[in-house]
Amino acid sequence: MKLTRLLMRTAFALARSSSVATQVEVREPTKRESMRILNGILTLITVGLLIAPIVSPKAAGAAKPAPGPTAESVMAAEEELTRALRDNDADGVARCLSDDWAVISARGGVGEGKSIFPEGIKSGFLKHTAYEVSEPRVRLYGNFSLVTTKLHNAGTFGGKPYDVLERQTDVWLWKDGSWKCVLTHEAWEGAEKDQKELSR
């Protein structure tokens, strides 16, 4: 160890005291050497791209949710329907519903056909001023899923204002690569007398 330090000090002292200029020859790499370097860089990049999904599967999957009927994909569909209803987006609502969709109202009435809400929104018969969802509960059964939420729903229905708290369950079917809501069941949270009037 002492010898190594001594040699290093000596070499440093000689380099400082030397008045002889040292020339270093710099030459351009040959075409063959340049190609070898370029091929090495390309190989490293390719290997890196191939092993990145293996080394970090979470990072590879984070950009796109897994295809197929999953709890995550049905919640995304539920959020899309919620957003369309909150924004009074008739076309957005229609995209989320199956052709044979039905709704069971909190009073037990039955409405059938995916055009009920979209036509009501377009005509002004139905207008939401609040559509706030919380406490989602998701149950997945193969190609079916049940999503139950707590809902504060307010607006006008047939010109009459309403403001209600509900528990709502949407039944979703996975078909042809996407979720479609096939049934919505509404139940008031609390007694009917505690809800502000709803005409349906």
N, C-alpha and C positions, 0 to 999 in steps of 0.2 A: 504494500500500500504506500509506504514511504517512498519507495523507488519510483512508483508511478507518478506521485506528486512532484518528485524531483525532476523527472524527465519532462513533465508538462511545464514546469517553471522554466526549465532550461530552454525548451523549444520556444516558449513564449518570449523569453528574453532575447534569444537569437533573432526571432522574427522582428522584434521591435528595433533591435540595433542594426539589423542588416540594411545596408544602403543599396543593395542590389535589387533592382526592380524585377518582379516576377511576372512573366507573361503567361497567360492562360489561353490556350487555343480553343476557340469556340467555332464549331462547325455545324452546318445545317445537316439534319438527319437525311439519310437517303430516302428515296421513294419507298423502297422495300421496308425500311424501318418505320416510316410514317404509316404505312398500311398495317403493319403489325401492331402499332400502338392504337390505331383507330379500331381495328378488329378486337383488341383487348377491351377497349372502352365499351364498344357495342355489346360484347359478350357479358360484361358486368351489368350493364343496364338491363339486358334481356333476362338474365338470371334473377336480378332484383325484382323485376316485374312479375316473374313466375312464382317466386317464393313469398312475396308480400302477403297474398291472401292466406297462405298456410301459416305464416308466422303470426299474423294479426287478423284472425277471422272476424273479430268484432269490428275492426276498422273497415274491412271489406264489405261487411253486411250493413254497416250503419247508413250508407247512402240510400239503400233501397230496401223496403221491408220484404220479408220472405213472401214468396207467392203462395197462394192457396188460402184456405179458410183458417185464419189464425185470430186470436183474441185482439191482436194489434190491428189487423186489417178490418175487422168488424167495428172496432172503436173508431177507426178513421172514417168508415162509412156512416156511423152514427153521428160523428161530428160534422160531416158534410151535410147530412139531413138537418141537423140542428141549426147550422149556419144558414141554410136556405130558408128554413121557417122563420128564423129570427130576422133575416133580411127581406122577408116577403118576396123571395125569389121563386116565382111559380115554376119556371123551367127547371131550376135546381131541385125543387121538391119532386117534380115529375121524374127526373133522372134517377132518383133514389128509390122509387117505389116500383113494385112489380105491377103488371097489368091488372092482376086480380086482387090488389091490395084492399084491405078492409080496416075500418077503425071501429072499436067498441068504445063508446063514450062513457064518461063517469056515471051517467044516469042509466046506462044499459042499452042505449040506442045503437043501431048498427048502420054504418055507412059503407058502401062498397064501390070500388073502382078508383083507380089512381088519379082520376081527374077531379075528385071532390075538393081537395085543398087547393090545387093549382087554379082551378076555375073560380073558386071562392076568392082567392087572392087577386086574380086578374080583374074580376068584376068589382072588387072593393067590398064584397060581402064579409070577407074575413081579412082582418089586418092585425098583425102582432105588433105591440109596442114593447113587449118584454117576452123573452123566451130564454130563460136562464136555467141551464141544466147543471146538476151536481150529483155527487154520490153514485157514480156509475157502478153497476154490478153486471159483469159479463159471464155468461155460461155458454160454452161451446160444445155442441153435440154433433160432431162430424161436419156435415154441410149446413147445419142449422145453428143459429146462435140466438140467445135471448139477452137483450140489453135492457136492464131496468135502471131508471134514473129518477131523481127527485127533480121536479119541474115547477118553476114559477112562470106561469103563462098569463099574459095580460094583453088586452087589445079591444077590438070591437068585433062583434059577430052579429050580422044583420042590423047594424046601426046601434046595437046596445053594447055598452062597455062591460067588460068582465075582467076579473083579476082572481086567479085561482092558484092553489098549490096542489100539485098532483104527484102521484107515483105513476110513471108511465113505463110500459114494457113494449119494446119493439121486437118483433120476431123477424129474423133475417135469414134468407136462403142464399147459399153460395151456388151460383149457376153461371155457366159460360164465362168463368174467370172473374166474376165480380159479385158483390153482395147486393141483394135487392130486399127491401123491407116488404114483407107479405102481410103483416098484421101489426096494428098499434092498439094497445089496450090501455085505457086511461082510468085511473081511480083517484078520487079526491083524497087529499091528505087531510084528515079531519072530517067533521060533519058537513053535510051539504049546506046547512044553515050558516056555517062560518065562511062559506065561499061567497064572493060577490057574484051576482047573477050571471049565469051562462045560459044562453038560449038553446043549447043542444043537449 
